[in-house]
């Protein structure tokens, strides 16, 4: 079985299969639901999510690229 390549990077869990017979309208409704869910979550957890993302992406190797200190321009 081919591994899933999800934006989250998760490779384990229960796969979610979409029905083959969805109409474009049904797909649009689900996309709108996901957009609304993202907006509600972002409004509620924005600062904490940003902090977690900062920890995840900026505290590892090469974290100098996430520095907020002003540096000399590279040119």
C-alpha positions, 0 to 999 in steps of 0.5 A: 500500500502506498504511504499517505503524504499529508500536509501534517506529515502524519503517516500513521492513523486511520485513513480517511477515504472519500466516496467516489460519487461525491458531486462538486457541490458536496466537495465544496460544502466540505471545503467550506466547513473546513474553512469555517472550522479553521477560522474558529480554531484560529480565532480561539487559539491563534497565539498558542498555535503560533507559539507551538509552531515557533517551538516546532520550527524554530527551536531545532537545528538551524533555528537562526533563521527564525531569529527576530533580532535585526541583523545586517542585510545579506547584501 
